[in-house]
């Protein structure tokens, strides 16, 4: 099926109809943030599931109860998704942990007024492309790529779910009130997860001792998360996500794009990246 069959356009970007309805998007726009909220922001396939594991463990002081008993889409829900309005987020105690894939310019008025803490996770866009390419093959609510070349052009043009990676990243990097935003990369977490956990805990003003930090980091290793049925999406019906086509938690590595893109595709990607990011003043780990 095509984009016209599966997606609607909301504020200029494609949104999958199955999980983002007019009602759910309206719920997001009317959502009332609290100053104590913790908002995880990512472009899709940039480390969302990973952070939905790390942050609850930090907030709980290492208590694994929530990550063992509650699916990640309920424990740190996407504010724009169809189920979120049924979770009674208004009744949850602070700090609430929330997630969104929205661009900075798409955030609701309450976000700019209240200014909650934000953790923004970046990832090498070549690996993001690779992950979305495989994800699009296994998720029935996404357009299945006709070919890698065709899908690469769509990705670089922003004609994929949640629009342009370049616009998403540059928009959040240029956000106001940067003192309330922590920027961290997928690659940094891979290189030193324990240090990443420590930095996140400091940002959230949840100081933890070394033993707890080590336990959280160990629990959040990819191989361990993949065994957690509350995080690996094994609970999703196979007609929605087919694990025989691709695993949701696939490899959890940096640099897999080298196994995916041809040399010509990588060069073309680099040229587009250089042009679109030329005015962005940020030192990316992968540059």
PyMOL commands that set and color helices and strands:
alter all, ss='L'
color gray80, all
select helices_A, chain A and resi 3-6+22-29+48-59+65-69+72-75+84-86+89-91+104-106+109-114+125-138+148-157+165-173+178-180+186-191+193-203+210-219+222-225+256-259+263-276
alter helices_A, ss='H'
color red, helices_A
select strands_A, chain A and resi 7-10+13-16+38-42+97-100+117-122+181-185
alter strands_A, ss='S'
color yellow, strands_A
deselect
rebuild
show_as cartoon
